[in-house]
Amino acid sequence: MKYIERIIDRYLMEWKAENVHKPLLLRGARQVGKSSAVRHLGKQFKYFAEVNFENQKSVKNFFAGDIDVHLIASKIAKILDIPIVAGKTLLFLDEIQACPEAIMALRFFKEDFPELHVIAAGSLLEFALAELPTFGVGRIHSLFMYPLTFDEFLSANGKSGLISMRDMANADSPLDEAFHQQLIEQFRHYLLVGGMPEAVAAWVDSHDFMSVQNVQQDIILTYEDDFNKYNRRVNPDLLRMTLHGICHMVGEKVQFTTISRDYRSSQINEALHLLALAGLLTPVLKTAGNGIPFEAETSGKQSKYLFLDPGLLLAMLQLDVPSANEMKNLVLTGDPRDLVNKGGLVEMVAGLELLRYKNPIQRYKMFYWAQEGKSIAEVDYLEARQAGVLPIEVKSNTQGGMKSLWTFMREKHLTQAVRTSLENFGSFDYVDAQDNNAVRHVTIVPLYALSGV
């Protein structure tokens, strides 16, 4: 399968070029392309040495007892018959969760063999890390990897020219209508195909949605097969039930009773925690939104969740309910306003896009604002910008349905906001008669251009 260029590649190259580099942990959900990205980086070295702890179990013995990383490197070189030379070799320790001793040993590469480039990755790595008392905080560098963003999807499909044209547009100079429509069409495809590398490759090769869906369903089964490995205290059936339940509640505050009435709230909450730890879910926390950091004013009892990938989401829904076919048809041919307003799919993808263009050095949480009482108001996402608060609404109309945004901006004394939709680039001002005619400026950013927010 041809390698699909990824955003993470730039960060990996920067790590390679550092004079003093720590061992690198590449973290993320299963099958998002971690191993492929490392092998691609390996082409920049004279030698590439890869160890897979699940397939090469005898290598685990090298990490038993006292740790001598020079001796370990020498043994790996002999068993692979590949020279391990500082500055010339990339040593890749894959599926490292299968050898906790190797995870613990990573910090010794920084202390005793800092000249050697070492990367580790693995499936369900976060569970192994959570069980270790320490794994070298401060001595190990982490990067988090996700499925393909929309920009990566465009590049994989040979549409880099569309990215260039889009990036030249702005509120004062919108895109030509022809390019705007092409990007909407590609965004529709992205909603169905998603960003899992294998699914994207199937789409690039065939442009057949059935081929893509077969790949997606195989990935879903792989994820569900992993549930037995998550935590012996949590029933795999509860994990499966919780994951499917979240897929039916994207864009909505989670109601535990909707997921199941047979389990306690604490049990469902633990299942949500484990699914987030596995990278399948990202919490969107309710916050008061008064300032940075948002997490200081969060309500742990009121959360929404982003599912890993839109294509996998639709595939899971199709497994659950026949009406998912209606959503598929709407994605392909529906009016853009209906598409945005139908359920939480597009709101979810907007959140995923905002999340995945951030610096991958840490795992981020997302935040939203809601006011409950006589009048219910909600702003989809809050982002930190220049030490301030930027509210972001996922909408389809120009000014209608923006009461929640005006309420939030009035309460927090904000003058700038973003509305993201399937409209072209643009902007407008709202004169708030309820706040001494304060002017609120809203920038319209198309959903296909969130990499620029």
C-alpha positions as CSV (number, residue, x, y, z in Angstrom):
1,M,0.0,0.0,0.0
2,K,1.4,3.4,-1.0
3,Y,2.3,5.6,2.0
4,I,-0.1,8.4,2.6
5,E,1.7,11.6,3.7
6,R,0.8,12.6,7.2
7,I,1.0,15.8,9.3
8,I,2.9,13.8,11.9
9,D,5.8,13.4,9.4
10,R,7.0,16.9,9.9
11,Y,7.1,16.5,13.7
12,L,9.0,13.2,13.3
13,M,11.5,14.9,11.0
14,E,12.0,17.7,13.5
15,W,12.6,15.1,16.2
16,K,15.2,13.3,14.0
17,A,17.0,16.6,13.4
18,E,17.4,17.5,17.1
19,N,20.9,17.5,18.5
20,V,19.7,16.1,21.8
21,H,16.7,13.8,21.3
22,K,14.8,11.8,23.8
23,P,13.3,8.4,22.9
24,L,9.9,9.0,21.3
25,L,6.6,7.3,22.2
26,L,4.1,7.5,19.3
27,R,0.7,7.2,20.8
28,G,-2.8,6.8,19.4
29,A,-5.6,4.4,18.7
30,R,-5.1,1.1,16.9
31,Q,-4.7,1.3,13.0
32,V,-4.3,5.1,12.7
33,G,-1.0,4.7,10.9
34,K,1.7,4.8,13.7
35,S,3.8,2.0,12.4
36,S,3.6,3.2,8.8
37,A,4.7,6.7,9.8
38,V,7.8,5.3,11.7
39,R,8.7,3.0,8.7
40,H,8.4,6.0,6.4
41,L,10.7,8.0,8.7
42,G,13.1,5.0,8.7
43,K,13.8,5.7,5.0
44,Q,15.7,8.8,6.2
45,F,18.3,6.6,8.0
46,K,21.0,4.4,6.6
47,Y,19.6,1.5,8.7
48,F,16.2,0.7,10.1
49,A,15.8,-1.9,12.8
50,E,12.3,-2.9,13.8
51,V,11.4,-5.1,16.7
52,N,7.8,-6.3,17.2
53,F,7.3,-7.6,20.8
54,E,4.2,-9.5,19.9
55,N,5.9,-11.4,17.0
56,Q,9.4,-11.6,18.4
57,K,8.7,-12.6,22.0
58,S,12.3,-13.7,22.7
59,V,13.5,-10.1,22.5
60,K,11.6,-9.4,25.7
61,N,14.4,-11.4,27.5
62,F,16.9,-8.7,26.5
63,F,15.1,-6.2,28.8
64,A,15.0,-8.5,31.9
65,G,17.2,-7.8,34.9
66,D,19.7,-4.9,35.0
67,I,19.3,-2.6,32.0
68,D,22.3,-2.0,29.8
69,V,21.0,-0.3,26.7
70,H,24.2,-0.6,24.8
71,L,24.1,-4.4,25.4
72,I,20.4,-4.5,24.4
73,A,21.1,-2.6,21.2
74,S,23.9,-5.0,20.4
75,K,21.7,-8.1,21.0
76,I,18.9,-6.6,18.8
77,A,21.5,-5.9,16.0
78,K,22.6,-9.5,16.1
79,I,19.1,-11.0,16.1
80,L,18.0,-8.8,13.2
81,D,21.3,-8.8,11.4
82,I,21.1,-5.0,11.1
83,P,23.8,-2.6,12.4
84,I,22.6,-0.3,15.2
85,V,24.8,2.7,14.9
86,A,24.1,6.1,16.6
87,G,23.1,8.7,14.1
88,K,22.7,6.1,11.3
89,T,20.1,3.7,12.7
90,L,16.4,4.2,13.7
91,L,15.5,1.6,16.3
92,F,11.7,1.0,16.3
93,L,10.2,-0.9,19.2
94,D,6.7,-1.8,18.0
95,E,3.9,-3.3,20.1
96,I,5.9,-2.2,23.2
97,Q,2.9,-2.6,25.4
98,A,3.6,-6.4,25.3
99,C,6.9,-5.7,27.1
100,P,6.5,-3.3,30.1
101,E,10.2,-3.7,30.9
102,A,11.0,-2.2,27.5
103,I,8.8,0.8,28.3
104,M,10.6,1.3,31.6
105,A,13.9,0.9,29.8
106,L,13.2,3.8,27.4
107,R,14.5,6.4,29.9
108,F,17.9,4.6,30.0
109,F,18.3,5.2,26.3
110,K,18.1,8.9,27.0
111,E,20.5,8.7,29.9
112,D,23.0,6.2,28.6
113,F,22.7,6.1,24.8
114,P,21.2,9.6,23.8
115,E,22.9,9.5,20.4
116,L,20.7,6.7,19.2
117,H,17.3,7.4,17.6
118,V,14.6,5.2,19.3
119,I,10.9,5.2,18.7
120,A,8.3,3.1,20.4
121,A,4.7,2.5,19.6
122,G,1.9,0.0,20.3
123,S,-1.7,-0.9,20.4
124,L,-3.5,-0.1,23.7
125,L,-0.3,1.5,24.9
126,E,-2.1,3.8,27.2
127,F,-3.3,0.9,29.3
128,A,0.3,-0.4,29.8
129,L,1.4,3.2,30.7
130,A,-1.4,3.6,33.3
131,E,-0.2,0.4,35.1
132,L,3.4,1.5,35.4
133,P,4.5,3.6,38.4
134,T,6.7,5.7,36.1
135,F,8.0,5.4,32.6
136,G,10.5,8.2,32.4
137,V,8.5,11.4,32.5
138,G,10.9,14.1,31.3
139,R,13.2,11.7,29.6
140,I,10.7,10.5,27.0
141,H,9.0,12.6,24.3
142,S,5.5,11.7,23.2
143,L,3.6,12.5,20.0
144,F,-0.1,11.7,19.6
145,M,-1.4,10.4,16.3
146,Y,-5.0,10.3,14.9
147,P,-6.8,9.2,11.7
148,L,-6.3,11.4,8.7
149,T,-7.6,15.0,8.8
150,F,-9.6,16.4,5.9
151,D,-6.4,18.1,4.6
152,E,-4.6,14.8,4.7
153,F,-7.6,13.1,3.0
154,L,-7.4,15.7,0.2
155,S,-3.7,15.1,-0.3
156,A,-4.2,11.3,-0.4
157,N,-6.7,11.8,-3.2
158,G,-4.4,14.0,-5.3
159,K,-6.3,17.2,-4.4
160,S,-3.5,19.3,-3.0
161,G,-4.4,22.0,-5.6
162,L,-7.7,22.4,-3.8
163,I,-5.8,23.0,-0.5
164,S,-3.7,25.7,-2.2
165,M,-6.7,27.5,-3.6
166,R,-8.6,27.3,-0.3
167,D,-5.7,28.6,1.7
168,M,-5.6,31.7,-0.5
169,A,-9.2,32.5,0.3
170,N,-10.5,34.4,3.3
171,A,-13.5,36.4,4.5
172,D,-12.7,39.3,2.2
173,S,-11.9,37.1,-0.8
174,P,-14.1,34.0,-0.8
175,L,-13.4,31.0,-3.0
176,D,-14.6,30.8,-6.6
177,E,-17.9,28.9,-6.5
178,A,-16.4,26.1,-8.6
179,F,-13.7,25.4,-6.0
180,H,-16.1,25.8,-3.2
181,Q,-18.4,23.1,-4.6
182,Q,-15.5,20.8,-5.3
183,L,-14.4,21.1,-1.6
184,I,-18.0,20.4,-0.4
185,E,-18.1,17.3,-2.6
186,Q,-14.7,16.1,-1.1
187,F,-15.9,16.9,2.4
188,R,-19.0,14.7,1.8
189,H,-16.7,11.9,0.7
190,Y,-14.6,12.4,3.8
191,L,-17.7,12.0,6.1
192,L,-18.3,8.6,4.6
193,V,-14.8,7.3,4.1
194,G,-13.3,8.9,7.2
195,G,-9.6,9.0,8.0
196,M,-8.5,5.5,8.9
197,P,-5.5,4.9,6.5
198,E,-6.7,1.5,5.3
199,A,-10.2,2.9,4.5
200,V,-8.7,5.9,2.7
201,A,-6.4,3.7,0.7
202,A,-9.4,1.5,-0.3
203,W,-11.2,4.7,-1.5
204,V,-8.2,6.0,-3.4
205,D,-7.9,2.7,-5.2
206,S,-11.5,1.9,-5.9
207,H,-13.8,5.0,-5.2
208,D,-16.2,2.3,-4.1
209,F,-18.1,2.9,-0.9
210,M,-18.8,-0.8,-0.4
211,S,-15.1,-1.6,-0.5
212,V,-14.5,1.1,2.1
213,Q,-17.3,-0.1,4.3
214,N,-15.9,-3.6,4.3
215,V,-12.6,-2.2,5.6
216,Q,-14.4,-0.1,8.2
217,Q,-16.4,-3.1,9.6
218,D,-13.2,-5.1,9.9
219,I,-11.6,-2.3,11.9
220,I,-14.7,-2.1,14.2
221,L,-14.5,-5.9,14.8
222,T,-10.8,-5.5,15.6
223,Y,-11.6,-2.7,18.2
224,E,-14.3,-4.8,19.8
225,D,-12.0,-7.9,19.9
226,D,-9.7,-5.7,22.0
227,F,-12.3,-5.1,24.7
228,N,-11.2,-8.2,26.5
229,K,-7.7,-6.6,26.9
230,Y,-9.0,-3.3,28.4
231,N,-9.6,-4.1,32.0
232,R,-10.7,-7.4,33.5
233,R,-13.0,-5.4,35.9
234,V,-15.1,-4.1,33.0
235,N,-17.5,-6.4,31.1
236,P,-16.7,-6.4,27.4
237,D,-20.4,-6.3,26.7
238,L,-20.7,-3.0,28.6
239,L,-17.8,-1.6,26.6
240,R,-19.5,-2.6,23.4
241,M,-22.8,-1.2,24.6
242,T,-21.2,2.1,25.7
243,L,-19.4,2.6,22.4
244,H,-22.5,1.9,20.3
245,G,-24.5,4.1,22.6
246,I,-22.1,7.1,22.2
247,C,-22.4,6.7,18.4
248,H,-26.1,7.4,18.8
249,M,-25.4,10.4,20.9
250,V,-22.7,12.4,19.1
251,G,-23.3,16.1,19.6
252,E,-25.4,15.4,22.7
253,K,-24.8,15.4,26.4
254,V,-24.3,11.8,27.5
255,Q,-27.3,10.2,29.3
256,F,-26.1,7.1,31.2
257,T,-29.7,5.6,31.3
258,T,-29.8,5.9,27.5
259,I,-26.7,3.7,27.2
260,S,-28.0,1.0,29.6
261,R,-30.4,0.7,32.6
262,D,-28.7,-2.5,33.6
263,Y,-25.4,-1.0,34.8
264,R,-24.7,1.6,37.4
265,S,-23.6,5.1,36.4
266,S,-20.1,4.4,37.9
267,Q,-19.7,1.4,35.7
268,I,-20.7,3.2,32.5
269,N,-18.4,6.1,33.5
270,E,-15.5,3.6,33.9
271,A,-16.3,2.2,30.4
272,L,-16.2,5.7,29.0
273,H,-12.9,6.3,30.6
274,L,-11.4,3.1,29.2
275,L,-12.7,3.9,25.7
276,A,-11.1,7.3,25.9
277,L,-7.9,5.8,27.1
278,A,-7.9,3.5,24.1
279,G,-8.3,6.6,21.8
280,L,-11.7,5.7,20.6
281,L,-13.5,8.6,22.3
282,T,-12.5,12.2,23.1
283,P,-14.4,14.0,25.9
284,V,-15.9,17.4,25.2
285,L,-16.3,18.9,28.7
286,K,-18.8,21.5,29.7
287,T,-17.1,24.6,31.0
288,A,-18.1,28.0,32.3
289,G,-15.9,29.5,29.7
290,N,-14.7,32.6,31.6
291,G,-11.1,32.2,30.6
292,I,-8.1,29.9,30.3
293,P,-7.6,27.2,31.4
294,F,-11.1,25.9,30.5
295,E,-10.6,22.8,32.5
296,A,-10.6,24.8,35.8
297,E,-14.3,25.4,35.3
298,T,-15.5,22.1,34.0
299,S,-18.4,20.0,35.1
300,G,-17.5,16.4,35.2
301,K,-21.1,15.3,35.2
302,Q,-21.9,16.9,31.8
303,S,-19.9,15.8,28.9
304,K,-20.3,15.0,25.2
305,Y,-17.9,12.7,23.3
306,L,-16.3,12.7,19.9
307,F,-16.0,9.3,18.3
308,L,-12.7,8.5,16.6
309,D,-13.7,8.7,13.0
310,P,-16.8,9.7,11.0
311,G,-16.5,6.8,8.5
312,L,-16.4,4.3,11.4
313,L,-19.3,6.1,13.1
314,L,-21.5,5.7,10.0
315,A,-20.4,2.1,9.6
316,M,-21.3,1.4,13.2
317,L,-24.7,3.1,12.9
318,Q,-25.4,1.1,9.8
319,L,-24.7,-2.1,11.8
320,D,-27.2,-0.9,14.4
321,V,-30.1,0.6,12.5
322,P,-31.4,0.4,8.9
323,S,-32.2,4.2,9.0
324,A,-28.4,4.8,8.8
325,N,-28.8,4.4,5.0
326,E,-30.8,7.7,5.1
327,M,-27.8,9.4,6.7
328,K,-25.6,8.0,4.0
329,N,-27.8,9.3,1.3
330,L,-28.1,12.7,3.0
331,V,-24.3,12.9,3.2
332,L,-24.0,12.2,-0.5
333,T,-26.8,14.2,-2.0
334,G,-28.6,16.2,0.7
335,D,-28.9,19.9,1.0
336,P,-25.9,21.4,2.9
337,R,-28.3,23.0,5.5
338,D,-30.0,19.6,6.1
339,L,-26.6,17.9,6.4
340,V,-25.4,20.3,9.0
341,N,-28.6,20.2,11.0
342,K,-29.1,16.4,10.8
343,G,-27.8,14.9,14.1
344,G,-24.4,15.5,15.5
345,L,-22.2,14.0,12.7
346,V,-21.0,17.3,11.2
347,E,-20.6,18.9,14.7
348,M,-18.5,15.9,15.6
349,V,-16.2,16.2,12.6
350,A,-15.8,19.9,13.2
351,G,-14.5,19.0,16.7
352,L,-12.2,16.3,15.4
353,E,-10.8,18.7,12.8
354,L,-10.2,21.4,15.5
355,L,-8.5,18.8,17.7
356,R,-6.2,17.2,15.1
357,Y,-4.6,20.3,13.7
358,K,-3.2,21.1,17.2
359,N,0.4,20.4,18.1
360,P,0.6,16.6,18.7
361,I,2.8,16.8,21.8
362,Q,-0.1,16.2,24.1
363,R,-3.6,14.7,24.3
364,Y,-6.1,17.5,24.2
365,K,-9.6,17.7,25.7
366,M,-12.3,19.7,24.0
367,F,-14.8,22.1,25.6
368,Y,-18.3,23.5,25.1
369,W,-20.5,25.9,27.0
370,A,-24.1,25.4,28.0
371,Q,-26.6,27.4,30.0
372,E,-29.6,25.5,31.4
373,G,-32.8,26.8,32.9
374,K,-35.7,28.7,31.5
375,S,-33.8,29.3,28.3
376,I,-31.3,26.7,27.1
377,A,-28.2,27.9,25.3
378,E,-25.2,26.1,24.0
379,V,-22.0,26.9,22.1
380,D,-20.5,23.9,20.3
381,Y,-16.8,24.5,21.0
382,L,-14.6,26.9,22.9
383,E,-11.0,27.4,21.8
384,A,-8.1,29.3,23.4
385,R,-6.7,31.9,21.1
386,Q,-4.0,34.4,22.2
387,A,-4.9,33.8,25.9
388,G,-8.5,34.6,25.1
389,V,-11.7,32.7,24.4
390,L,-12.9,32.0,20.9
391,P,-16.4,30.5,20.6
392,I,-17.1,28.3,17.6
393,E,-20.6,27.4,16.4
394,V,-21.4,24.7,13.8
395,K,-24.3,26.2,11.8
396,S,-25.9,26.4,8.4
397,N,-27.8,29.7,8.4
398,T,-26.4,33.2,8.2
399,Q,-27.8,34.8,11.3
400,G,-30.8,32.7,12.4
401,G,-30.3,30.3,15.2
402,M,-27.4,32.2,16.8
403,K,-29.1,33.2,20.0
404,S,-26.8,30.9,22.1
405,L,-23.7,32.5,20.6
406,W,-25.0,36.0,21.3
407,T,-25.9,35.1,24.9
408,F,-22.4,33.7,25.5
409,M,-20.6,36.6,23.9
410,R,-22.7,39.1,25.8
411,E,-22.1,37.3,29.2
412,K,-18.3,37.0,28.6
413,H,-17.9,40.4,26.9
414,L,-16.5,38.9,23.7
415,T,-16.4,40.5,20.3
416,Q,-15.0,37.7,18.1
417,A,-16.4,34.4,17.1
418,V,-16.3,31.8,14.4
419,R,-19.2,30.1,12.6
420,T,-18.3,27.0,10.7
421,S,-20.6,25.6,8.0
422,L,-20.8,24.5,4.4
423,E,-21.0,28.2,3.4
424,N,-18.2,29.9,1.6
425,F,-15.8,32.2,3.5
426,G,-17.3,35.4,4.8
427,S,-18.1,37.5,7.9
428,F,-20.8,39.6,9.4
429,D,-21.3,42.0,12.3
430,Y,-24.1,41.7,14.8
431,V,-25.1,44.8,16.8
432,D,-26.3,43.7,20.2
433,A,-29.1,46.0,21.3
434,Q,-29.1,44.2,24.7
435,D,-25.5,45.2,25.4
436,N,-25.3,48.9,24.6
437,N,-25.2,48.2,20.8
438,A,-21.9,46.3,21.2
439,V,-20.7,44.9,17.9
440,R,-20.0,41.2,17.6
441,H,-17.9,40.1,14.7
442,V,-18.4,36.6,13.3
443,T,-16.0,35.1,10.8
444,I,-17.5,32.3,8.6
445,V,-15.1,29.5,8.1
446,P,-16.2,26.6,5.8
447,L,-16.1,23.1,7.5
448,Y,-13.5,22.2,4.9
449,A,-11.1,24.9,6.1
450,L,-10.9,24.3,9.8
451,S,-7.1,23.7,9.6
452,G,-6.8,27.5,9.3
453,V,-8.7,28.3,12.5
